[in-house]
Amino acid sequence: MMVALDGTVVAIANPVIQADLHASPANIQWVTSGYLLALAVFLITAGKIGDRFGHKTTFLVGAAGFAASSAAIAFATNIQTVIAFRVLQGLFGALLQPAALGLLRGAFPLEKLNMAIGIWAGVIGASSAAGPIVGGLLVEHVSWQSVFFINIPVGLVAVALGLWILKDVKAENAVRSFDIPGIVLLSAAMFMLVFGIIKAPSWGWGDGRTLAFLIGAVLAMAAFAFWQTRAKEPLVPLGLFRSVPLSAGALLMVLMAFAFFGAIFFVTFYLQNVHGMTPVQAGVHLLPMTGMMIIGAPAAGLAVGKLGPRIPIVVGMLATTVSMAGMSTLTTTSGSAVMSLWFVLMGLGISQVMVGATEVMVGNAPLALSGVAGGLQQAAMQVGGSLGSAVLLALMAARVGDVLPGNWAKAGLGPLQGEQLAQVKQGAQLGIAQAGPGATPAQAHSVVEAVHTSFVSGMSTAFTVAAVVSLVAAFLGLLAKRGTTDAGPAVHV
């Protein structure tokens, strides 16, 4: 609940954080990207920590650390400090997420795991639905800092209930040592991959620095794979990937996150900067999407139990494809009813995929590797989200750069050149329109029209690409298969 609440709250708070701390578009992206980078680098290792020391202990440390780092963010007075503690928050979040799935994997037999994951995803949906409203109210009536302070009581409750209720679950054949070379190689590969993806929009995809990071990631991953065949107790036994459903589930999570997190990055800026909504109003408009996850996730658990994961995943990705394609048609004057239709479809579609793909990955892994499987699931999601944000932001920036001069001229404004072009283009990527000093009301209106039209054109391009990726993921969902791996012996501590 805490991690999901934080995700939607920060999305609502980003425009206010940007204005209050005078952050550039690149810096405000790092509030999200720094968090994702830390998660992606540490998730699989965190899963192994849970397998080794027990998922209960790992979960409790993650909950306490997440709450503490949230408090530190709230006390920050500049964007650099916010980013630094968002990275730390990501590291503790990495401890939380695989541990939660490991606890579920050990507590439920395979025939009931799908419903447990459905309830788990429903809690995420409920907190995601509450996040925009709670976050909007806090941002509008208190401050953006308060959206991070809210994690403190939630974290205390999580730790207290965890100490009282949770039973630690370990497999009898759990690993007894750590694969240190494997951890170093995998962490290096994940860091170079995600960092290269994040920096690509500003450096350029053909830039030598971008290529160096991406090639380095490939080489480090190859070295990691080779070492795993030699290690006595490997970090990620490569035998896991002999399971076609598990491998397909991992790739499916990458594609789903690419489409969802990459495209949804623009929605809050569209609502607040183009439509002029307050944070609370933006939260209310997102409620159909996040609220549908409350209904969709448990329903997906039932559907997976009766039909297996294949049909729910394929139907969910097709619904997501339609919603993305629909959102590519939004204009500067689109009404709430049209937006809500696409948001509802997206919430229902994503929840089916989230439950189905998670069940496929965690259910097809043995109990002794449940933490690693949970880490793989979350790492795939974070890599996909980072890749989607970077690629779609680059495509949007390119599209805005192409159409802005024409829209500017069409509005009857003077030619854009040099520093003025760079500043207007930078603002247009977030839907921010600012007329210069001394501009008449008519000129100010023309500036807003040119910038908002350019932003929506770029957003349409991003959603179109996300729709294509979602359609590819729907076909990949045909490889999904119900978990078949026996849990094996377990002990409850």
C-alpha positions, 0 to 999 in steps of 0.5 A, spaced: 500 500 500 505 504 501 509 503 495 503 504 491 500 510 494 507 513 494 507 512 486 500 516 485 501 521 490 508 523 487 505 523 480 500 528 482 505 532 486 511 533 480 508 539 477 508 542 484 515 540 486 517 542 479 515 549 480 517 550 488 524 547 487 525 551 480 526 544 477 528 543 470 524 538 466 530 533 466 530 534 474 523 533 475 524 526 471 529 524 475 524 524 481 521 518 478 527 516 474 532 516 480 527 511 484 526 507 478 534 506 477 535 504 484 529 499 484 531 496 478 539 495 480 537 492 487 530 488 486 533 481 484 539 482 489 533 484 494 529 478 492 535 473 494 536 477 501 529 475 502 530 468 500 536 467 504 534 471 511 527 470 510 522 475 507 518 477 513 525 480 516 526 483 509 519 486 508 520 489 515 526 493 514 524 495 507 517 498 510 521 502 516 527 504 511 521 507 506 518 511 511 524 514 514 527 516 507 520 519 505 520 523 511 527 525 509 524 527 502 519 532 505 525 536 509 529 537 503 529 544 500 532 543 493 531 538 487 538 534 488 536 532 495 529 530 493 532 526 488 538 523 492 533 520 498 528 518 492 534 513 490 534 511 497 527 510 498 527 506 491 533 501 495 528 500 501 522 499 496 526 494 492 526 490 499 519 491 500 516 488 493 519 481 492 519 480 500 511 481 499 511 476 493 515 471 497 511 471 503 505 470 498 508 464 495 510 461 501 503 462 504 498 459 499 498 453 495 499 454 487 491 453 486 490 459 491 496 463 489 492 467 483 487 469 488 492 471 493 495 475 488 489 478 486 487 481 493 495 483 493 494 487 486 487 489 489 490 493 495 495 496 490 489 498 486 485 501 492 491 505 494 493 507 487 485 510 487 486 513 494 493 516 492 491 522 487 485 524 491 489 524 498 495 527 494 491 532 491 488 535 497 495 535 501 498 538 495 493 543 494 491 545 501 497 543 505 504 542 501 507 537 497 512 535 503 506 532 506 505 527 501 511 524 503 510 525 511 504 521 510 508 514 509 510 515 516 504 513 519 503 508 514 510 505 515 509 504 522 502 500 521 506 496 516 511 494 521 507 493 527 502 489 523 508 485 520 511 483 527 504 481 530 501 477 524 506 475 519 510 468 519 516 468 516 517 463 510 523 459 508 524 453 503 529 448 507 533 448 501 534 456 501 541 458 499 546 459 505 551 464 501 551 470 497 554 470 490 558 476 490 561 476 483 554 475 481 551 481 485 556 486 482 555 484 475 548 484 475 548 490 479 553 493 474 549 491 468 542 493 470 545 500 472 548 501 465 542 499 462 537 503 466 542 509 466 543 509 459 536 509 457 534 515 462 540 519 459 538 517 452 533 523 451 538 528 453 544 525 450 541 522 444 540 515 442 546 515 437 551 519 442 557 515 444 556 516 451 549 512 450 552 507 446 557 506 451 552 505 457 548 500 453 554 496 450 557 496 457 550 493 460 550 487 454 557 485 456 556 485 463 550 481 462 553 476 458 559 476 463 553 475 469 550 469 465 557 466 464 558 466 471 552 463 473 554 457 470 560 457 474 557 459 481 556 454 486 550 458 489 548 462 483 544 469 484 539 467 479 539 460 476 539 460 469 535 454 469 529 458 471 529 461 464 528 454 461 520 455 463 517 458 457 511 461 461 516 464 466 520 467 461 514 470 457 512 473 463 518 477 464 518 480 457 510 481 458 512 485 464 517 489 460 512 491 455 506 492 459 510 497 464 513 500 457 506 502 455 503 504 461 508 508 465 511 511 459 505 513 457 502 515 463 507 520 465 504 525 460 497 524 463 498 529 469 501 534 465 496 534 460 490 535 466 494 540 470 497 544 465 493 543 458 486 543 462 488 547 468 486 543 473 488 543 480 491 537 483 485 535 486 481 535 480 487 531 476 486 526 482 479 525 481 479 525 473 485 519 474 480 515 479 476 511 474 483 508 472 486 507 478 479 505 481 478 500 476 484 496 479 480 495 485 475 491 481 479 488 476 485 485 480 480 481 484 476 479 478 483 477 475 484 473 480 478 469 479 479 469 472 486 466 472 483 461 477 478 458 472 481 460 465 488 460 467 492 466 466 493 466 458 486 469 456 486 474 462 492 477 460 491 477 452 484 480 453 487 485 458 493 487 453 487 488 448 483 493 452 490 496 454 491 497 446 484 500 445 485 505 451 492 507 449 489 508 442 483 512 444 488 517 448 492 518 442 486 522 440 485 526 445 485 534 444 486 540 448 478 540 449 477 533 450 471 532 455 471 528 462 467 523 459 471 521 453 478 521 458 474 517 463 472 512 458 479 510 456 482 511 463 477 505 465 479 501 460 486 502 462 485 500 469 481 494 467 486 492 462 492 493 466 490 489 472 488 483 468 496 483 466 499 485 473 495 479 476 496 474 470 503 475 469 505 475 476 502 469 477 505 466 471 512 468 474 512 467 481 507 460 480 513 457 475 518 458 480 520 454 486 519 456 493 526 457 494 527 462 489 520 465 490 524 472 492 528 472 486 522 470 482 519 476 485 525 480 484 525 478 476 518 480 476 519 487 479 525 488 475 522 487 469 517 492 470 522 497 472 526 496 466 520 497 462 517 503 465 524 506 465 525 504 458 518 507 456 519 513 460 525 515 456 523 512 449 516 516 449 519 522 452 524 522 446 519 521 441 514 526 444 520 531 444 522 530 437 514 531 435 514 537 439 520 540 436 517 538 429 510 542 430 512 547 435 515 552 430 509 551 425 504 552 430 507 558 433 507 561 426 500 559 425 498 563 431 501 569 428 507 570 433 514 572 431 519 567 429 522 562 434 530 562 434 536 561 439 535 561 446 527 563 446 526 557 441 529 552 446 526 555 452 519 555 449 520 548 447 522 545 454 516 548 457 512 545 451 514 538 453 510 539 459 505 543 456 507 549 460 505 556 456 508 562 458 507 569 454 513 574 455 512 580 459 508 585 456 504 580 452 497 582 450 491 578 452 490 576 445 498 574 444 498 570 451 492 566 448 496 565 442 502 562 446 497 558 450 494 555 444 501 554 440 504 550 446 498 546 448 497 544 441 504 542 440 504 538 447 498 534 445 501 532 438 507 530 442 502 526 447 498 523 441 505 520 438 507 517 445 500 514 446 500 511 439 507 508 440 504 505 447 498 502 443 503 498 438 507 495 444 501 493 448 498 490 441 505 486 441 504 484 448 497 481 447 500 476 442 506 474 447 500 473 452 499 467 448 505 463 451 502 464 458 501 458 462 499 457 469 504 456 475 506 448 475 512 448 480 511 444 486 512 449 492 517 444 495 518 443 503 518 449 507 518 451 514 515 457 518 519 461 522 
